[in-house]
């Protein structure tokens, strides 16, 4: 019995050695063994993530600039169309005013003719 318990003790000592060097190591020991590798991996991951964020921000900025340029171009075209429309309206207004002036002149001439004829019709001239 004593030998068996000694063998059990020896086996348990061997198991404890296996626990330290096997897959059941504690986190503290894992960090000590793989510290520089993990730090390098984390640094690479962080660097890659920061590059991804910067690229995404740059792409967003470029899209905003593109939209802004497109909006400015659209506003310029709208302004040009409004100027052209205003120019056409001015020409049309000038045409209307000219037509109204011509009508007014024609009415004055008609009035002059009619008043001249009316005097000659209503008031016979004495001989």
C-alpha positions as CSV (number, residue, x, y, z in Angstrom):
1,X,0.0,0.0,0.0
2,X,2.8,2.4,0.9
3,X,4.5,1.8,-2.5
4,X,1.2,2.4,-4.3
5,X,0.6,5.6,-2.5
6,X,4.2,6.6,-3.3
7,X,3.6,5.8,-7.0
8,X,0.4,7.8,-6.8
9,X,2.4,10.7,-5.3
10,X,5.0,10.4,-8.0
11,X,2.4,10.2,-10.7
12,X,0.6,13.2,-9.3
13,X,4.0,15.0,-9.3
14,X,4.4,14.0,-13.0
15,X,0.9,15.2,-13.7
16,X,1.6,18.6,-12.1
17,X,4.7,18.9,-14.3
18,X,2.5,18.0,-17.3
19,X,0.0,20.7,-16.4
20,X,2.7,23.4,-16.4
21,X,4.2,22.4,-19.7
22,X,1.0,21.0,-21.4
23,X,-2.0,22.8,-22.8
24,X,-3.4,23.5,-19.3
25,X,-0.8,26.2,-18.5
26,X,-1.9,29.3,-16.6
27,X,-2.4,32.6,-18.4
28,X,0.5,34.1,-16.6
29,X,2.9,31.5,-17.9
30,X,1.5,31.8,-21.4
31,X,2.1,35.5,-21.4
32,X,5.7,35.0,-20.3
33,X,6.4,32.5,-23.0
34,X,4.7,34.3,-25.9
35,X,4.9,37.9,-24.8
36,X,6.9,39.5,-27.6
37,X,5.1,37.5,-30.3
38,X,1.7,38.5,-29.0
39,X,2.7,42.1,-28.7
40,X,4.0,42.1,-32.2
41,X,0.8,40.5,-33.4
42,X,-1.3,43.0,-31.5
43,X,0.8,45.8,-32.9
44,X,0.2,44.5,-36.4
45,X,-3.5,44.2,-35.8
46,X,-3.7,47.7,-34.3
47,X,-1.7,49.1,-37.2
48,X,-3.8,47.4,-39.8
49,X,-7.0,48.6,-38.0
50,X,-5.8,52.2,-37.8
51,X,-4.8,52.1,-41.5
52,X,-8.3,50.7,-42.3
53,X,-9.9,53.5,-40.3
54,X,-7.7,56.2,-42.0
55,X,-8.5,54.8,-45.4
56,X,-12.2,54.8,-44.6
57,X,-12.1,58.3,-43.4
58,X,-10.2,59.4,-46.5
59,X,-12.7,57.7,-48.8
60,X,-15.5,59.4,-46.9
61,X,-13.8,62.8,-47.3
62,X,-13.3,62.2,-51.0
63,X,-17.0,61.3,-51.4
64,X,-18.0,64.4,-49.6
65,X,-15.7,66.5,-51.7
66,X,-17.1,64.9,-54.9
67,X,-20.7,65.5,-53.7
68,X,-19.8,69.1,-52.9
69,X,-18.2,69.7,-56.3
70,X,-21.3,68.1,-58.0
71,X,-23.6,70.3,-56.0
72,X,-21.6,73.4,-56.9
73,X,-21.7,72.4,-60.6
74,X,-25.4,71.9,-60.4
75,X,-25.9,75.3,-58.7
76,X,-23.8,76.9,-61.5
77,X,-25.9,75.3,-64.2
78,X,-29.1,76.4,-62.4
79,X,-27.8,79.9,-62.1
80,X,-26.9,79.9,-65.9
81,X,-30.4,78.7,-66.7
82,X,-32.0,81.3,-64.5
83,X,-29.9,84.0,-66.2
84,X,-30.9,82.7,-69.6
85,X,-34.6,82.6,-68.5
86,X,-34.3,86.1,-67.2
87,X,-32.8,87.3,-70.5
88,X,-35.6,85.7,-72.4
89,X,-38.2,87.3,-70.1
90,X,-36.5,90.7,-70.6
91,X,-36.6,90.3,-74.4
92,X,-40.3,89.3,-74.2
93,X,-41.1,92.2,-71.9
94,X,-39.3,94.6,-74.2
95,X,-41.4,93.1,-77.1
96,X,-44.6,93.6,-75.1
97,X,-43.7,97.2,-74.2
98,X,-42.8,97.9,-77.9
99,X,-46.1,96.4,-79.0
100,X,-48.1,98.4,-76.5
101,X,-46.3,101.6,-77.6
102,X,-47.2,100.8,-81.2
103,X,-50.8,100.3,-80.2
104,X,-50.8,103.5,-78.3
105,X,-49.3,105.4,-81.3
106,X,-51.9,103.8,-83.6
107,X,-54.7,104.8,-81.2
108,X,-53.4,108.4,-81.1
109,X,-53.3,108.6,-84.9
110,X,-56.8,107.1,-85.1
111,X,-58.0,109.5,-82.6
112,X,-56.5,112.4,-84.5
113,X,-58.1,111.2,-87.7
114,X,-61.5,110.6,-86.0
115,X,-61.5,113.9,-84.3
116,X,-60.6,115.6,-87.5
117,X,-63.4,113.8,-89.4
118,X,-65.8,114.4,-86.5
119,X,-65.3,118.2,-86.7
120,X,-65.8,118.2,-90.4
121,X,-69.0,116.1,-90.1
122,X,-70.6,117.9,-87.2
123,X,-69.7,121.4,-88.0
124,X,-70.3,122.4,-91.6
125,X,-68.1,125.1,-92.8
126,X,-69.6,128.4,-93.6
127,X,-69.4,129.7,-97.2
